[in-house]
């Protein structure tokens, strides 16, 4: 029986070809922006993991004892949730709505943070409330974080990581079969790791933040909140963070770029806001 024989280069190319085929056959579109994104990871699997992690965070808490602030988070959350579901319907994604199990909680912590996990699990930290300066500011952050969830940014990031690992495996296979020395292999793998982080992961993270800003503006406007308030909120955050300089090695856009982009997105959101007021 004749046996197929592959050279090291052929095996590396085959591994890369399989990876590329997998990537090209698993693309989705971000609702509203139309950007293509990788979709190699199951939403149900991510939602299950997110629910478990969220419960651990909530149990550790502690949850805020302030009834006023807790009701504020839940009130804004309910409005943004309705806007998100309308947004999904507008983009032909009504079938996704039942997969979200929304929760809105306020954690008693000075940390300046908020997040929305896959499946609609939202947490605000009390430390961010002074920057919000009221309900409209809460809507800015709520819209932004919920936008991450309905745009499936966690799924995309997990898919990118999977592709990066596949690429690393292909490179390692090629180096090993090609007889590269241990030193050469170590240097090549280190360069690949740095290149993928700077060239793939970080830029996509910044793209996710900008996309969440854009979608978030629409969500808050649809919920009846003035999207122009987002500029003041991010200016307050910029003043408090002291961030400056290049955003090259950051997962977030620089404050200056973020505010500039928000101004570009405002007309679209303001049109929705005016419609919601009728």
Steps between C-alpha positions, in 0.01 A plus 500: 500500500635840406511751789477875455813680608494865604798724540518721816405799288202310354372409847533858621314625192228237551451605861481865396254415219270316742514798737418747224212283375360489853527878531343577163207266565415652840429869454211709631391864472482751785143633520474861392860548387517206258861422590605139436613313809626153585249262654678178593369467855152396611282774653331248728836387635612858561169590666522202734853592608404866535202418722720293730767770524240771552341315790841468665558874464155588635532262793838647588363853453406652723193638330424863572273572796384823333144444383505826305815415303394139444162610365680747272710221347202272458278774354756601239580134435135422424479785249828406328388137490183597313707713262742210441217264416353754257846546348533125446156483338591787268803303387313176437626329815178442696601137545788608725281681755401189705869413553544805725424460871536858615617592850602843630687531829697769683809391692615700801856569390708810432622341176418714196360227281195336344451201272243295311580133458374284211134425555421838657655481848572862600687632801581858595754591766402789726830675425383594151182677613667835584619519137148431376351800683148367468276276293618615157860421588401154620327450164827583320681215674202264499458546124872450439522181707180347362629582150800272565257216572266538202799551268643168628840648574584229755426232242715676244788549743487131597498407130799725431689335784418158357629601157816643656559169679445310175751722326750444778451125472560515124817701552624265771430199280685654205801590714516158661469305177740736330773420752525848649718529809342556842631857506362577155163350595483699825582826322251432221219411742570806715490723191175336390345554843597868506391551140158343556443703816597835345374427149178310571370487857555861610371665179187285514448595865521867406259435212261337746510802728431741215221278370343478847514880522314532171235238574473619860414851387214360293375285788491787749331724244236236427444470875424871519835630629684790338807351323681835518558423867754237396754770410491654847518159665812393311659840558450447874646151472799638309561766765482238771720241331785727394533285187693649213742426222483219249231231502728258311542258791159554656184295473302826512518799268672807641262745666554751221422248225199365686344845538579584138328180385201563725448836332494321164241250626273760662287595196384141458413472871338842517262402219392202709467719809271742319289209376471356851373837631206511257 
